[in-house]
Amino acid sequence: MWSQQSYKESETGKLYLVPTPIGNLDDMTFRAVKILKEVDLIAAEDTRQSKKLTNHFEIETTLTSYHEHNKDTSGPKLIEKLRSGESIALVSDAGMPAISDPGYELVCECVAGEIPVIPLPGANAATTALIASGLPTQHFYYYGFLSRQKKERKNELEQLESITSPILFYEAPHRLKEMIKAVVEVLGNRKVVIARELSKRYEEFIRGTAEEVLTWCEDSNIRGEFCVIVEGGTGEDHTTEAWWEGYSLEEHVTHYINEGTKSKEAIKLVSKDRNIPKRDVYQAYHVD
């Protein structure tokens, strides 16, 4: 057990988690600017992006790179600096560091080494979108980015199906349409709100059913970064027994053949119904 006293003197340096604006630089807090000026080093997801921020606020602190692809080499160097007494501020390109952004591993290393981790409050895209969505805000489930792979994305959505609170996602513009299509297929025609370019000039909210939002995606030139909020489920169990549950594989294939389907196509249909390889169905029907 370790009780962190954030503002007491420490033998080590301190890691500050500093949120940055998600679009409008006026959302930067006075405290965030002060901390970035006072620390020994700023660890940034993209130093080029963060340089624009530090230039704007006349922050002269040295920037160093810390991101998903160099965290295994950069992380230990930052820990060593913290152990030697230097204080470091961690920032992402926009919003709260360590939330669907690099930083979690660095925080874990600090906690394990009893190096104080001090979070600053500030901008977060997901909760900003939620409070303007028109969906319930008493409870919510933050998920972040779904898998890019179709099968994994479907599995993830199936696991979220029983959640009764609004579910918060992030999505890139080039994957938005496929993501909403998967929501329709797995979660049904629930209410959906997508928030685009929050706090920026072209901020936009699209509110409707999942099918209506999918139509918008198909008809629009999709640009910007998106938060997607999906209405929670009812909590009811809609699971029903499939009509073929009592059939063996052979009986299942025979059922389709009796309806006039050729054997090759029947095997494909059974494979799809049961989500099993066609070769297994073929083996059961033609060999066993």
N, C-alpha and C positions, 0 to 999 in steps of 0.2 A: 504494500500500500504506500502511496505517496500523495501528500497533500500539497498541491502547488499554491504558493502564495505569490500571485502574479507580480505584485508591485513591491515586494521586499527585495533587498539586495541578494544577488545570486553569485555563486562562484563561476557560473557559466554565463554566456550571453543569452539573449532571449530571441525566440522566433515570433515575429509578429505576422499575423495573417491579415492582409490589408485588402479590402474590397476596392475595386475601381469601377468607374461608371460603365454602364452597359450601352451607352450611346451619347448621352448628354454630359459634357464635362462639368456642368454646373452641379451635378449630383455628387461630386467629390466632396468629402467632408473635411472640415478644418483639421480634425484630428488625424485623418489619413495623411494629409499633406505634411503635418508636423512630424509624424512618425517617419515618413519617407525621407524627410530632411535630416532626422536625427540618427537613424541607424547607420551602421558601418557599410552595409551592402544591401542591394535590392536584388533578390532572385526572381527573374521574370520568365514567363512562359515564352515570350517573344520579345527580345530586347529592342528590336526595331519599333514594335508597336508601343512598348512601354516608354521608349525614348520620346515619343510624341507627347505623352502624358507628363513626363518629368520636365520637358522643355516648357510646356505650357504653364506649369506651376513653379518654374524656376528651381527645380530640385536638382542639385548637383551630385547627389550620391551615386557611387559607381554601380552600374548594372552588370549582372552576370546571368548567364543562361541556365534555366532549370525547366526542363519539359519532359514529355513522355518518352522521348527517344534518347535522352542523355541522363535520365535520373539515376541510373545505376552507377554512373561515373561522377556526376555532379553532386549527387546527394551526399556521399561520404565526405567530400571536400567541404560542403557546407556544414556538416556535423562537426568536423574538425575545427572549423572557424568558430562555431558556437561554443565548443568545449574550451577554446582558448580565450573566451571572453567577449568575442565580437557579437553584436546584435544584428540580426538579419530580418528584412521584411520580405515576405513572399507575396507576389502578385500574379494574377493571371491576365490574359488579354482583356477580359471584361468580367465584372461581377465578382462573386465570392470565390476565392481560391479554395481548392480541394473539393468543390462541388461540381462534378463532371468536368473537372480540370485537374491538372497535376497538383500534388501537394500532400495527398493522403499518406504516402509512404514516408515522406519527410517528417510529417507530424508524428507518425508512429515511432520513428527512430528517436525523435526528441523525447517523447513520453517515456520510451524504454530507458533512455539515458538520463531521465530526470532533468531535462532542459526545459525551462518554462516556455509554454506555447500560449501566446496572448492573441485572441481574436478581436478584431474590430468589427462593429456592425456596419452594414452598408448595402449597396445595391445587390439585388438578386433577381434574375429575370423570371424564374418560375413563380415565385410568390407575387411579384409585381403583376404578372399576367393573371394569376388566380383571383386577386382581389377585384379585378375589373371584368371578370369573366361572366358573372351572373350565375355561376354555379355555387353550391354551398361551400362555405369557407371554414366551418367549425372543425372539420377534420379533412385531411387530404393525404394522398400517398404520392410521394415523389419517386419517380423511377429514373428519369434522365433519358439517355439514348437507348433505343432498342437496337438489337443486333442488325447488322447490315445484311446478313444472310436470311433468305426467305424462310427456310425451315426453322432456324433458331428464333427468328422474330415471331413466327406463329406460336412456337412453344412458349415463349415469354408471355405473349398476350393471353394464352390459355391459362397460364398460372395467375394472371391478374384478373381473370374473369369474375371471381367471387368477391372482389373488393368492392365495398359499397360506397366508399368515398371517392371524390374526384381524383383522377390519376394524372400526374403532371409529367410530361415528356419534353425533351428537347429534340429537334430534328433539323437536319441540313436541308437546304432548298431542293437539291437534286434527288433527295430520297423522300420528300414529303408525300408525293402522290402515292407511292407504293406503301408508305406507312399507313396513310388513311384508308387505302384499299384493304389492308390487312385488318385494320380496326373494324371495318364493315363486315368482313368475312368471319372474324373470330368473336368480336364483342357485340355485333349487331348494330342496329341503327340508333345508337345512343346520341345524346346531345354532345356536340364537340365545339370547342372554341379554339381557334388558332390566333396567336398574337404575333405580329410581324414587326420587326424593327422597333422594338420598345424604346421609348424615350427619344427616338430620332424623328427627323422631319416627316418621314413617310410611315410613321406608326399606324398600324391598321389592325382591327379586330374583326375576324370573320366568325360569326356565331350561327349555328344551325344544327341539323342532324348530321350524322356521319356521311350519309349519302349525299346530302346537299353540299357539304364541304368537299367531298370527293369530286362532285361536278365542278365546283369552283376551281379545284386543282387542275382538272382536265382542260378548263377553258381559260386559265390565267397563265401569264408569264411569271413564274414563281421566282422571286428574288428575296434575299435577306435571310436573317436567322429567325427561326421559329420556336415558339413555345406552343405545345399542344396540350390542351386539357380535355380529358374525356370523362364524361359523366360516369359515376360509379354504378355498379350493378344493383339489382334489387335484393341480392342475397338469397334468392330462391334457387333451389336445385332444379334445373330444367333437364337433368339427365333422364333420358328415356332409353329403354332397351331397344337395340336395333332389331329390325324385323328378321334378320338372319341369325340372331344370337344362338338359337337352338340347332342350327344346321352344322353339319360337318363341312369341310372344304369341298368334298365331292358333291354333297347335296346342294351347296351354295352355287356351284358352277352349273349343276344340272337344272336348278331353278331358272337361271338365265337362258339356258339352252331351250328349255320347254316353252319359254316366251318368244322363241324364234331367233335368239342371238346365236351366232356362230361360236364354236368352242374357243377359238383364239380370243375373240372379243370378250366372251364370258369370263375367261381367266383374267383378263385385264380389269374387268369390272370388280371381280372378287378381290383382286389385289388392292384396288383403290378403296373398296368398302372396308377392308380389314387393315389397311395400311401395312401390308406385308409384301415381300418381293414376289414378283410373278413366278419366278422359278419354284418357289415353295408351293404355290397353287398348282402349277403344272405337274410337279412331282406327285402331289396328292391325288390329282385327277387322272393322270395318264399312267403313272407307275405303280403307286401304292394300291 
